[in-house]
């Protein structure tokens, strides 16, 4: 499959304007022959948990979901987008959804690891394990931002049969080792490809926090190879790379990490630990 990643600077609560940027990226990606486009975390409503808190509700969710589905249909491209979604027991999750080319939802995932006090104040963490779904012959799964920095969710996706992890993110400036080092290690150790879509630009002061979003969106192969990378300060960029089932199979044959694991032994080692 050909995976495209959008990196852009959006505006907080400018749903129409942000959807227009997603549509622009979808047009570029479709013209390049991409099968799926991955967009950043909470891009359509804006990544600013405190600023969007009072706007969370069915109307905002419906506008985001309907707009994303319309873009997928119009450009005949798979689409990954991130949006607030109501949690079953109250509150709101940060979610990511995968749509097919007709705008139908194939998969939705709720972020498990909330990064900081702003996210933790506004959202509740997900509890469900990540899963994989067939997208036109490729097994794909979803994670969100901080999730991919932990080995367990990525390995859980590999165990679920995923060949590709599609990851919306909102990574701040100063954390360049995440796309440059950590993601390549995650892809290599779990032997799946990772497509990681970040914002760029600064959030305005009235967004409730001061944050410079760091760009450096990447696509990493299942052998840890860097296939494509965006810059740090580009206002709008679409990158793409091809990943095949043969690439994944070759990585797993070369060094059989998944086959040679000893999970029963690892469980026997586990003891409660306190970290500060």
N, C-alpha and C positions, 0 to 999 in steps of 0.2 A: 504494500500500500504506500501511497505517497502522502506523507503527513505534512501539513502546513501549520505554522505557529504565527500568531499575531502578537506583536508588541506595539503598544500605543499608549498615549497619554489621554485619558478620558476626563470627564468632568463629573463631580459628585452630584447625583440625582438629576443629571441631564439624560434621562433614558432615551429620548429621541435622538439626541446628538451622538450618544455612545452607540446606539444601534446603527446609526449611519456609518460609523467607523467600522463596526463589525461587517456590515454589508459591503463596504469598500474592500475590506480584507478578504471576504468571501469571493468577491469578483476576481481579485488578483489570484487567489489560491485556485479557484476553478479554472481560470485561464492557464495556469501552470500545470493543470492536470491532477491537482490534489484530490484525494478521496475524502479527507477530513481536515477541518480547521479547528485548532485549539486556541481559545481566547483566555485572557487573564482572570484571576480570581475577582469575583464581584464586579467585573468590568462594567456591565450594563447599568448598574445602579451607582457605581463608584465605590472604590475600596476606602471606606471611612466609617467604621462601625458606629462611632458615637454620633456622627452627623446624620446617618440614615436611620438611626434607631426609631425616631418618632414617625418615620414614614413606613415602617414595616407593616405589612398588611396584605390582604388578598388583592387589592387593586394594583399595588406595586408588583407583586409576584405575577399576576396575570399579564401585565404589560410586558414584563421581561420575557416570560415564557412564550407569549403570542408573537412578540417581535422576533425572538430567536427562531421559532418554528417557521415564520414567514421567510426569513433569510435563507434557511436551509432549503426550503421548497423552491424559492425563486432562483437560487444559484445551483441547485441540484448537487449539494455537497453535504457530507456529514459535518456536524457542528458540535463542539464541546463548549459549553458556556457555564458560568457559575452564577448562582442566584440565592438569595435568602428563600428558605422554604419552612413552612410551619412544622414544628416537631410534634410527634404524636401526643406527648405528655405535657404540652405547653411550651411556649418559647419558640425560638427560631434557630434553625441550623444554617450554616454555610454549606451549600450543596454544589455539586457539579452534575450536569446532565449531558448525555450523549444522544444526539438526534440523528436519524438516518436522512437520506437525501430528500425524503418526502416530508420531513419535519416531525416524524413520529419519534417519541421518546423510547430509546432502547434500554437505557440504564440511568439511574440516579444514585449518587453517593453523598453521604453527609460527612463532613470533615470531623475527624476523630480528635486531632491534636490542635486545640486553639492556642494561638501563639503568645498572646500577651494580655494584659489586663483589659484593654479596650475590647478585644474579641470576647474574652471571658465574661465581661460585663453585659454584652449585648446578645451573645449567642450561647447555645448549649451544645456540647460536643455530641457527635454521633457515636453510636455503639456498634453498629453493624460492620461485619468484616467486608473488605472490598471484594468485589466479584468481577468475573470476566463475562463478556458477551461476544457473540460472533458478529463482526461487522464486515460483510462482504468477503468472508473467507479468512479473516484475521481475528484472533482472539484479543480483545482489548479490554482494559479496565481503567478506572478513574481513581486518582488521589488528588488531594488539594494541598498545595503549599507546604506547610510545616510537616505534614504527614510523611512526605517523601524523604525527610531528613532522618527518619527512624528506619532501621533495617526491617523491622517486623512487618509494617504494612506492605512494603515492596515485596518481601518474601511471601506474604500472604497472597498477593496477586499472582506471583509465579506459581504458587501451589494451587491456585484456582484455575490455572491453565492459560493465563494471559501471556501473550507475546509482546504486548506494547502497553505501557502506562501513559495515559494522557493526563497532564497535570496543570490546571490553572494555578497561578501563584500571584502573590503580592509581596515580593522580596524587596526589602529596603536596601539602599546603598550601603556599602561597607561589608556586605556579606558575599563577596564575589567567590569565595571558596565553595559556596554551595553549588552553583552551576559549574564552576571550574574544576572542582575536585570531588566533592561528595556525590553529586549525581552520577558521575562517571563510575565511582566505586559501587554505587547502588545498582547501576545497570550491569556492571561486570559480575558482581557477586550473586545477583538473582537472575542474570542472563535473559534480560528482556530489554527492549528499547524504551526510552523515556523521552517524551516531548513535553517541554516545560515552558509555559507562556507567561511572561511577566509584563507588568506595567512599566512605564517610564515617566519621568517628570515629578514635580513636587505637588503634594496636596496643598490646597489653600489653607490659610490659617483658620478659617471658619469651619474646616472639616473636623475639628475637634482634636486634632493631633498634628504634630509637625513631622512629616515623613517624606523623605526623598526616595522615590522608588527607583530601583537600580538597574532595570533592563537586564541585559545578558541572558535573554531567553535562549534555550538550547534544544537541540535534538541529539540524543546520544544513542549509539547502537548497542546491541546486546553484548558486544565485546568491550564496552567502555569507550569506544572510539567516538570522538566528537564529530558529528556529521554536519552540523550547522550551528551558527551562533550569531545572535544579534549584538549590536553595540550597547553602550550604556546611556547614551543621550539622544538616540534617534526618536523623534516624535511619533513616527509611524513606520513600521517595518513588517514585512511578511517574509518568513524564511520557510524552506521546505527541504525534505530529504526522503529518500525511499528506504523502506524497511521490508524485507521479505521473510517468509517462514523459513526459507533456506538459511538466511543470516542467523536466525535464532537457533535453528538446529545445529548449524556449524559451531556456534559459540558453545553450545551445550555438549557437543562432542569433544571440542578442543580441551576443555577442562571441565569435567563433569561434577561441578559443585553441587547441583541439585540432587544428582543420583547418589553421591557419596556422603551426604549428610547423615548424622546419627541423632535424629530428634528425640528419641526416647531417652538416650543418654543425657542430652542437654536438659531435658525436663528434670531428670534426677539431680542435676547440679543446682537447680534453682533454689534460692533461699531469699526470703524477704530482705530487702536492702533499703536503707534510708540515705538519700543523697540531698545535699544542700547546695 
